[in-house]
Amino acid sequence: MSTEEIMELKQKVALLEATLADVQEENGIWERIFLEIRWGMVVADASNGKMLKVNPHYAEMHGYSISELIGKCMYDLLCAPGHHKDLLDEVGPRVQDDRYEYHSVHMKKDGSSFPVRIHNHEITVNSRCFRIVSTWDITDSQLKQKELNQYHECLEELVEFRTDELEKTNKQLRSEIIQKETAENELAKANQEMISILESIGDCFKAVNREWIITYANQAMVKAREANGLNGEIVGTDYWETHRVSNKTINEACLKVMNDGIPTRFETYALTMGQWVEVSIYPTVSGISIFLRNIEERRKIEKAVEEEHHRLYSLFNSFPGLIYLQEENHNIRFANNSFQAKFGSGLDQPCFEVIAGLPFPCPDCMSSMVLRNDTAVWKEMVFDNRIYEIYSQPFIDADGSRLVFKVLIDITDRRSADRELARLERLNMVGEMAAGIAHEVRNPLTTVRGFLQLLQSKKETLEYHDYFQLMTDELDRANLILTDFLSLAKDKSIGFELINISKIVTTLAPLLTADATNQDKTIILQLEEVPDSLGNGNELRQLILNLARNGLEAMRAGTTLTIRTYKFEDYILLKVCDQGGGVDPKILDRLGTPFLTTKERGTGLGLAICQSIAVRHNAKISFESGNTGTTVSVKFPVK
């Protein structure tokens, strides 16, 4: 290599090193900007949402360290429930083709949530797509907006207060005018001043003497009439002739004040002015004076406020949940219709008395924590044997008092449905097991039983006869369990026909009586006439036998089993009542679960089979148990 080439190479190396230094310096600048910028920024893989680079403010905003966030999916870790798709879906207004801005709710490491403003766009580098997300915590801005709204409400109250003061001032002024009119000679100058005042005010005013001649009308009255297409020159005219086509209510009120001398005030629509007015009529020494104040704008505001209140209360009252506002001393300030229908009015009463019937606050009441931490809380509680999901949210009323907004949602039926679904899933699992193995297992059992019977018949095995019989009995018991399995495996009944449940019990009576007599027990049948219904007779016989024999096995000698049938509303009820020791409350709700049994040699399939038969007949089985016995009720629909 020549000297010139070496020099040229060194120059290129120096140039590259200078370029590298510039790039490193520029990267350092961008790195510092990324780290020191005052809003949260994260760079993530657009395909899976994994965070590749996070600045300190973003991590601090969510309560994590940077190392805890790198490599995690932002959609699963940071988005609050109900908002986890905000970063996935392109929501909000589109700023450019690949940029979006929208509001969302993020979750901190401690589980709390806060509102955010997000700027989201994607870039592609070397065929790899990245998502750059800038995030601002807008909690303070929302609080300021809330404070602004409260300020506006206070301002409206101040305007209303000042309006009331102005009305009082006007009333006092009118009273002074009436007093001045009683001394015309002495107060001529004051009378002129009064006329000037009346000419300057925006309210319409006119005076009428006792001969019903209009003696005065201010400019506001003249202009209002002319604007409505009527003659404004009414001074000196007959009141009744001028107001022949007028508001009947105003005319009647003028006549009454003229005769009785008692002032009046009311609101009505003035035809001659074409607007809603507040009418004030006062008696004077010479007649009456009439003030008409335009209240169109005030009525619009009042109507808007009334409609807003109506809309708000309608929303609360139409909500199926129980809604109420609780003060810091636990008194109820507001309750919607659903709450009052359940617990009564309860207004100004402690919530623990109204809801729980307690003389003191509930031990696990969350209200103080909600007010102290200013955070919403979800909790489950039980009142009057009903399960409620309670949502508590801090709330500041217009008067500044701190309240707790609470919503009670009854989830008892949902919990019952969840338990029933779990039970049906277990039954379905057992049914699938039974359908898959029962037939295959019965074949070798039949073969083994046949060979045992063959060996049992031989003379040389006579001394083992008892053993063979024991094995045969156990094989028969295993075969019976498989038969129960196959019964669980059924997903529908066949051979439905019109049957009568009372008659089925009657046909089983001899068999049940014999079983009871052998055990020194008694069976009582209380069978009423019930209508026929569609069903499978063999399945219903199996159901009745299982329930009756379970009851007999649970009772001591000398006790009685009662079987009842009767019609109630649109249902046929079958009840089997024993006098046993009752069922452990811990397993009462789980009765009917396969393999759940309290018998020493039981399989736990008897009640499961009964449940399966009931489902196929659109019936429902329920249990009531106590120290004096257990009652099993089967409720069949009348078809």
C-alpha positions in Angstrom: 0.0 0.0 0.0 1.4 3.3 -1.0 1.9 6.3 1.3 -0.8 8.2 -0.5 -3.3 5.4 0.1 -2.3 5.2 3.8 -2.8 8.9 4.2 -6.2 8.8 2.4 -7.2 5.9 4.6 -6.2 7.8 7.8 -8.2 10.8 6.6 -11.3 8.6 6.1 -10.8 7.1 9.6 -10.5 10.6 11.1 -13.6 11.7 9.2 -15.5 8.6 10.5 -14.4 9.2 14.0 -15.5 12.8 13.9 -18.8 11.7 12.4 -19.2 9.1 15.2 -18.4 11.7 17.8 -21.1 14.0 16.4 -23.6 11.2 16.3 -22.7 10.2 19.9 -23.1 13.8 21.0 -26.4 14.1 19.1 -27.6 10.8 20.6 -26.6 12.1 24.0 -28.7 15.2 23.5 -31.7 13.2 22.4 -31.1 10.7 25.3 -31.1 13.7 27.8 -34.2 15.1 26.2 -35.9 11.7 26.5 -34.9 11.3 30.2 -35.5 14.9 31.4 -38.7 15.6 29.5 -41.6 16.4 31.9 -44.2 14.0 30.5 -44.1 10.3 30.4 -42.7 8.7 27.3 -42.3 5.0 26.3 -41.2 3.3 23.1 -42.8 -0.1 22.7 -42.9 -2.9 20.1 -46.1 -2.2 18.1 -46.8 -5.9 17.5 -46.9 -7.1 21.2 -46.9 -3.9 23.3 -43.6 -4.8 25.1 -41.9 -1.7 26.5 -38.4 -1.2 25.0 -37.5 2.2 26.5 -39.1 4.1 29.3 -38.2 7.6 30.6 -38.1 8.2 34.4 -41.2 10.4 34.5 -43.3 7.6 32.9 -42.1 5.1 35.4 -42.6 7.5 38.3 -46.1 8.4 37.1 -47.1 4.7 37.4 -45.2 3.9 40.6 -42.7 1.5 39.0 -39.0 1.6 38.4 -37.7 1.6 34.8 -36.4 -2.0 35.2 -39.8 -3.2 36.3 -41.4 -1.9 33.1 -38.8 -2.8 30.5 -40.0 -5.9 28.6 -43.6 -5.8 30.1 -46.7 -5.4 28.0 -48.1 -2.0 28.5 -51.6 -3.1 27.6 -51.8 -5.7 30.4 -49.8 -3.9 33.1 -50.8 -0.2 32.9 -54.3 0.1 31.5 -57.1 0.2 34.0 -60.0 -2.4 33.7 -62.2 -1.4 30.8 -59.4 0.6 29.1 -56.8 -2.1 28.3 -57.6 -1.8 24.6 -57.1 2.0 24.4 -53.5 1.5 23.3 -54.3 -1.3 21.0 -57.3 0.3 19.3 -57.0 3.5 17.4 -59.4 5.6 19.4 -59.8 9.3 19.6 -59.3 12.0 17.0 -56.7 11.3 14.4 -54.1 14.1 14.3 -52.2 12.7 11.3 -52.3 9.4 9.4 -50.3 7.6 12.1 -50.9 9.8 15.1 -53.7 9.7 17.7 -54.6 11.7 20.7 -57.2 10.5 23.3 -58.0 10.2 27.0 -57.7 7.0 29.0 -57.3 5.7 32.5 -54.0 4.1 33.7 -53.3 2.0 36.8 -50.5 2.5 39.2 -48.4 -0.3 40.8 -50.5 0.1 44.0 -53.7 -0.6 42.1 -55.0 3.0 42.1 -56.1 4.5 38.8 -55.7 8.0 37.3 -56.8 9.8 34.1 -54.3 10.4 31.4 -54.0 12.2 28.0 -52.1 10.1 25.4 -50.4 11.0 22.2 -49.8 7.8 20.3 -48.1 7.3 16.9 -46.1 4.5 15.1 -42.8 4.6 13.3 -41.1 2.0 11.2 -37.3 1.5 11.4 -35.5 -1.2 9.4 -38.8 -2.9 8.7 -39.6 -3.0 12.5 -42.7 -1.2 13.7 -42.4 0.8 17.0 -45.1 2.6 18.9 -44.2 5.9 20.7 -46.6 6.9 23.4 -46.4 10.2 25.3 -48.5 10.3 28.4 -49.7 13.3 30.6 -51.3 12.8 34.0 -54.4 15.0 33.8 -55.7 14.5 37.4 -55.0 18.1 38.4 -56.6 19.5 35.3 -59.7 17.5 35.9 -59.8 18.7 39.5 -59.4 22.3 38.3 -62.3 21.7 35.8 -64.4 20.4 38.7 -63.5 23.4 40.8 -64.4 25.7 37.9 -67.8 24.0 37.6 -68.4 24.5 41.3 -67.4 28.1 40.9 -70.0 28.5 38.1 -72.7 27.0 40.3 -71.8 29.3 43.1 -71.8 32.3 40.7 -75.3 31.2 39.6 -76.5 31.1 43.2 -75.0 34.6 43.7 -76.8 35.9 40.7 -80.1 34.5 42.0 -79.4 36.0 45.4 -78.7 39.4 43.9 -81.9 39.1 41.8 -83.9 38.4 44.9 -82.3 41.5 46.5 -83.1 43.6 43.5 -86.8 42.4 43.6 -86.9 43.3 47.3 -85.5 46.8 46.4 -88.0 47.2 43.7 -90.8 46.2 46.0 -89.7 48.8 48.6 -89.5 51.4 45.8 -93.0 50.7 44.7 -94.2 50.9 48.2 -92.6 54.4 48.5 -94.2 55.4 45.2 -97.7 54.4 46.5 -97.1 56.4 49.7 -96.0 59.4 47.8 -99.2 59.3 45.6 -101.3 59.8 48.7 -99.9 63.3 49.2 -100.1 64.7 45.7 -100.1 68.4 46.7 -97.2 68.1 49.2 -95.1 65.7 47.0 -95.6 67.1 43.5 -91.9 67.3 43.0 -91.4 63.8 44.3 -94.2 62.7 42.0 -92.4 64.1 39.0 -89.2 62.3 40.1 -91.2 59.1 40.4 -92.5 59.5 36.9 -88.9 60.0 35.7 -88.0 56.8 37.4 -90.9 54.9 35.9 -89.8 56.2 32.5 -86.3 55.0 33.0 -87.0 51.5 34.2 -87.4 48.5 31.8 -90.5 47.2 33.5 -93.8 48.1 31.9 -96.0 50.3 34.2 -99.4 51.8 34.0 -101.8 53.5 36.4 -105.6 53.2 36.3 -108.0 55.4 38.3 -111.3 54.3 39.9 -113.2 55.2 36.8 -111.1 52.7 34.9 -109.3 55.4 32.9 -105.7 54.8 32.2 -103.9 57.8 33.7 -100.3 56.9 33.0 -98.2 54.5 30.9 -94.4 54.6 30.8 -92.3 54.3 27.7 -91.6 50.7 28.3 -95.3 49.9 28.1 -95.8 52.0 25.0 -92.9 50.4 23.2 -93.9 46.9 24.2 -97.4 47.4 22.8 -96.2 48.9 19.6 -93.7 46.1 19.1 -96.7 43.7 19.3 -98.7 45.6 16.7 -100.9 47.5 19.1 -101.6 51.2 19.7 -99.1 52.5 22.3 -101.0 55.8 23.0 -103.3 54.4 25.8 -103.2 57.2 28.3 -106.8 58.7 28.7 -108.5 55.6 27.2 -110.9 53.3 28.9 -109.1 50.3 30.5 -111.7 47.7 29.4 -112.0 49.1 25.9 -108.2 49.1 25.5 -107.8 45.6 27.0 -110.8 44.1 25.4 -108.5 41.5 23.8 -106.2 40.8 26.7 -105.2 38.3 29.3 -108.3 37.4 31.3 -106.3 36.6 34.4 -104.8 40.1 34.5 -108.2 41.8 34.0 -109.8 39.7 36.8 -106.8 40.5 39.1 -107.1 44.2 38.4 -110.8 44.2 39.2 -110.2 42.3 42.5 -107.4 44.6 43.7 -109.6 47.7 42.8 -112.5 46.3 44.9 -110.6 44.6 47.8 -107.6 46.9 48.1 -105.2 44.0 48.5 -102.1 43.9 46.3 -101.3 40.7 44.3 -98.5 39.2 42.3 -98.5 36.3 39.8 -96.9 35.2 36.6 -98.8 34.9 33.3 -98.6 35.3 29.5 -99.5 38.9 28.5 -101.2 38.8 25.1 -100.8 42.6 24.5 -97.0 42.3 25.1 -96.4 38.9 23.5 -94.3 37.6 26.4 -94.3 36.0 29.9 -94.5 38.6 32.6 -94.5 38.9 36.4 -97.6 41.0 37.2 -97.7 43.1 40.3 -100.9 45.0 41.0 -101.1 47.5 43.9 -104.0 49.6 45.2 -103.5 53.4 45.3 -105.5 56.3 46.6 -106.8 57.0 43.1 -107.1 53.5 41.8 -104.5 50.8 41.0 -101.0 50.6 39.6 -99.8 47.7 37.4 -96.2 46.5 36.9 -95.4 44.0 34.2 -91.8 42.6 34.3 -90.4 40.5 31.4 -89.5 37.1 32.8 -88.9 35.2 29.5 -85.2 34.7 30.2 -85.7 33.7 33.8 -88.3 31.2 32.8 -85.9 29.7 30.3 -83.3 29.3 33.0 -85.8 27.9 35.5 -87.1 25.5 32.9 -83.6 24.4 32.0 -82.7 23.8 35.6 -86.0 21.9 36.2 -85.4 19.7 33.2 -81.8 19.0 34.3 -83.0 18.1 37.8 -85.8 15.9 36.3 -83.3 14.2 33.9 -80.9 13.5 36.8 -83.6 12.2 39.1 -85.1 10.1 36.3 -81.7 8.6 35.6 -81.2 7.7 39.3 -84.7 6.4 39.7 -84.6 4.3 36.6 -81.3 2.6 37.6 -82.0 -0.9 38.9 -79.3 -0.6 41.6 -80.0 0.9 45.1 -78.5 4.4 45.1 -78.1 6.7 48.1 -76.0 9.7 49.3 -74.5 9.3 52.8 -73.3 12.2 54.9 -70.2 12.0 57.1 -72.5 11.2 60.1 -74.0 8.3 58.2 -77.3 10.0 57.6 -79.0 9.4 54.2 -79.4 12.7 52.3 -80.9 11.2 49.0 -82.2 7.7 48.0 -83.6 6.6 44.6 -86.9 4.8 44.1 -85.3 1.3 44.1 -83.6 2.0 47.5 -86.9 3.4 49.0 -88.9 0.4 47.7 -86.4 -1.9 49.4 -85.7 -0.1 52.7 -88.2 2.6 52.9 -87.6 6.4 52.6 -84.7 6.5 55.2 -84.0 10.2 54.6 -82.2 11.9 57.4 -81.8 8.5 59.1 -78.5 6.6 59.7 -77.8 4.1 56.9 -76.9 1.4 59.4 -80.3 1.6 61.0 -82.2 1.7 57.6 -80.2 -1.0 55.8 -78.7 -3.3 58.4 -81.0 -2.6 61.4 -78.1 -1.9 63.7 -77.9 0.7 66.5 -74.3 1.6 65.5 -72.2 1.8 62.2 -71.3 -1.5 60.5 -68.0 -2.9 61.8 -66.6 -3.1 58.3 -68.0 0.2 57.0 -65.8 1.6 54.3 -67.2 5.2 54.3 -64.5 6.7 56.5 -61.8 5.2 54.4 -63.4 6.4 51.2 -63.6 10.0 52.6 -60.1 9.8 54.0 -58.4 8.4 50.9 -60.7 10.1 48.4 -60.9 6.9 46.4 -63.7 4.6 45.2 -64.1 1.2 46.8 -65.9 -2.0 45.7 -67.1 -4.4 48.5 -69.5 -7.3 49.0 -71.9 -7.4 52.0 -74.9 -9.4 53.1 -78.2 -7.8 54.2 -81.4 -9.7 54.9 -80.0 -12.9 53.4 -79.2 -11.1 50.1 -75.7 -10.5 48.7 -75.0 -7.0 47.6 -72.0 -5.6 45.7 -71.5 -2.1 47.1 -69.7 0.7 45.2 -68.6 3.7 47.3 -67.4 6.9 45.8 -66.5 10.2 47.5 -68.7 13.1 46.5 -68.8 16.9 47.3 -72.3 18.5 47.2 -73.0 21.9 46.0 -72.9 23.3 49.5 -69.4 21.9 50.0 -70.3 19.1 52.3 -68.4 15.8 51.9 -70.7 12.9 51.0 -70.3 9.3 50.0 -72.1 8.2 46.8 -73.1 4.5 47.2 -74.6 2.0 44.8 -75.9 -1.4 46.1 -76.3 -4.1 43.4 -78.1 -7.3 44.4 -76.0 -10.2 43.0 -77.7 -13.0 45.0 -79.3 -14.5 41.9 -76.0 -14.2 39.9 -74.2 -16.1 42.7 -76.8 -18.8 42.7 -76.6 -19.1 38.9 -72.8 -19.4 39.2 -73.1 -22.2 41.7 -75.7 -23.9 39.6 -73.5 -23.6 36.5 -70.5 -25.1 38.4 -72.7 -28.0 39.5 -73.9 -28.6 36.0 -70.4 -28.5 34.7 -69.4 -31.2 37.2 -72.4 -33.2 36.2 -71.4 -32.8 32.5 -67.9 -33.9 33.3 -69.2 -37.1 35.1 -71.6 -37.7 32.2 -68.8 -37.5 29.7 -66.7 -39.9 31.8 -69.7 -42.3 32.2 -70.4 -42.3 28.4 -66.7 -43.0 27.7 -66.0 -45.8 30.0 -69.1 -47.4 31.3 -69.9 -49.7 28.4 -66.2 -50.7 28.0 -65.9 -51.6 31.7 -69.2 -53.6 31.9 -68.0 -56.0 29.2 -65.1 -57.5 31.2 -67.2 -57.4 34.4 -69.8 -59.5 32.7 -67.1 -62.0 31.6 -65.5 -62.2 35.0 -69.0 -62.7 36.6 -69.8 -65.5 34.2 -66.5 -67.4 35.0 -67.1 -66.9 38.8 -70.6 -68.5 38.4 -69.1 -71.3 36.4 -66.4 -72.0 39.1 -69.0 -71.7 41.8 -71.0 -74.5 40.2 -68.2 -77.0 40.3 -68.0 -79.5 43.1 -64.2 -79.2 43.6 -64.6 -75.4 44.4 -67.5 -75.9 46.9 -65.4 -74.9 49.9 -64.8 -71.5 48.1 -68.4 -70.9 47.5 -68.6 -68.0 50.0 -65.7 -66.3 48.4 -67.1 -66.6 44.9 -70.4 -65.2 46.2 -68.7 -62.2 47.8 -66.8 -61.5 44.5 -70.1 -61.8 42.6 -71.9 -59.4 44.9 -69.1 -56.9 44.6 -69.1 -57.2 40.8 -72.9 -56.6 40.9 -72.4 -53.5 43.0 -69.8 -52.2 40.6 -72.2 -52.9 37.7 -74.9 -50.9 39.6 -72.5 -47.9 40.0 -71.9 -48.1 36.2 -75.6 -48.1 35.6 -75.8 -44.9 37.7 -73.0 -43.5 35.6 -75.0 -44.2 32.4 -78.0 -42.5 34.0 -75.9 -39.4 34.5 -74.6 -39.5 31.0 -78.1 -38.9 29.5 -78.5 -35.4 28.1 -82.2 -35.8 27.3 -85.1 -38.0 28.1 -86.9 -40.1 25.6 -90.4 -41.6 25.7 -92.1 -38.5 27.2 -95.8 -39.0 27.7 -98.6 -37.7 29.9 -98.1 -39.0 33.4 -99.5 -38.3 36.9 -97.0 -37.8 39.7 -99.6 -38.7 42.4 -100.4 -42.0 40.6 -96.7 -42.9 40.3 -96.3 -42.4 44.1 -99.4 -44.6 44.6 -97.9 -47.4 42.5 -94.6 -47.2 44.5 -96.4 -47.2 47.8 -96.3 -51.0 48.4 -92.6 -51.2 47.7 -91.8 -48.1 49.9 -94.0 -49.4 52.7 -92.2 -52.8 52.7 -88.8 -51.0 52.9 -90.1 -48.9 55.8 -91.6 -51.8 57.7 -88.4 -53.8 57.4 -86.6 -50.9 59.1 -89.3 -50.3 61.8 -90.3 -47.0 60.2 -93.5 -45.6 58.8 -94.5 -43.9 55.5 -97.4 -41.4 55.3 -98.7 -40.4 51.8 -100.5 -37.1 51.5 -101.4 -37.1 47.8 -103.7 -34.5 46.3 -105.2 -34.6 42.8 -102.7 -33.0 40.4 -102.9 -32.4 36.7 -101.1 -34.7 34.2 -97.8 -33.5 32.8 -95.3 -34.7 30.3 -92.6 -36.9 31.6 -90.8 -40.3 31.6 -92.5 -42.6 34.1 -89.4 -44.8 34.7 -87.2 -41.9 35.4 -89.7 -40.3 37.8 -90.0 -43.7 39.6 -86.3 -43.8 40.0 -86.2 -40.2 41.3 -89.0 -40.9 43.9 -87.4 -44.1 45.1 -84.0 -42.5 45.5 -85.4 -39.6 47.5 -87.6 -41.9 49.7 -84.8 -44.4 50.4 -82.4 -41.5 51.2 -84.9 -40.2 53.7 -85.5 -43.7 55.3 -81.7 -44.2 55.6 -81.4 -40.9 57.4 -84.0 -41.7 60.1 -83.9 -43.7 63.3 -86.4 -46.6 64.0 -89.9 -45.5 65.0 -89.9 -42.3 62.9 -92.0 -41.3 59.9 -91.3 -40.4 56.3 -94.0 -38.1 54.6 -94.5 -37.9 50.9 -96.7 -35.0 49.6 -98.0 -34.0 46.2 -100.0 -31.0 45.4 -100.5 -28.2 42.9 -99.3 -24.6 43.7 -99.9 -21.9 41.1 -98.5 -23.2 37.8 -96.4 -26.0 39.3 -96.8 -29.5 40.7 -94.8 -30.0 43.9 -93.4 -33.3 45.2 -92.1 -33.1 48.8 -90.3 -35.9 50.7 -90.0 -35.0 54.4 -87.9 -37.2 56.8 -87.4 -37.0 60.5 -83.7 -37.5 60.5 -80.9 -35.5 62.1 -80.7 -33.0 59.2 -77.8 -32.2 56.8 -74.7 -30.3 57.8 -75.2 -26.7 56.7 -71.7 -26.6 55.2 -72.7 -29.1 52.5 -76.4 -28.3 52.1 -75.7 -26.1 49.1 -73.5 -28.8 47.5 -76.1 -31.6 47.7 -76.4 -33.3 44.3 -72.7 -33.0 43.5 -71.3 -36.3 42.2 -69.4 -38.3 44.7 -70.5 -36.1 47.6 -71.9 -38.5 50.2 -72.3 -38.9 54.0 -73.0 -42.7 53.8 -70.3 -45.2 54.6 -70.8 -47.2 51.5 -72.5 -44.5 49.3 -71.2 -43.4 45.9 -72.7 -39.9 46.0 -74.5 -40.5 42.7 -78.1 -40.9 43.9 -78.9 -37.2 44.3 -76.8 -36.4 41.3 -79.0 -38.8 39.2 -82.1 -37.1 40.8 -80.7 -33.7 39.7 -80.1 -35.0 36.2 -83.7 -36.4 35.9 -85.1 -33.1 37.3 -83.2 -31.1 34.7 -84.5 -33.3 31.8 -88.0 -32.6 33.1 -87.5 -28.8 33.5 -87.9 -29.3 37.2 -86.0 -27.8 40.1 -84.9 -29.6 43.4 -84.4 -27.6 46.6 -83.5 -28.7 50.1 -84.5 -27.4 53.6 -82.8 -29.0 56.6 -82.8 -28.6 60.4 -82.4 -30.6 63.6 -85.9 -32.1 63.1 -85.3 -33.4 59.6 -84.8 -32.6 55.9 -87.4 -31.7 53.3 -86.6 -32.2 49.6 -88.9 -30.3 47.2 -89.2 -31.0 43.5 -91.0 -28.4 41.5 -92.5 -29.5 38.1 -94.0 -27.1 35.7 -97.5 -27.8 34.5 -97.4 -28.5 30.8 
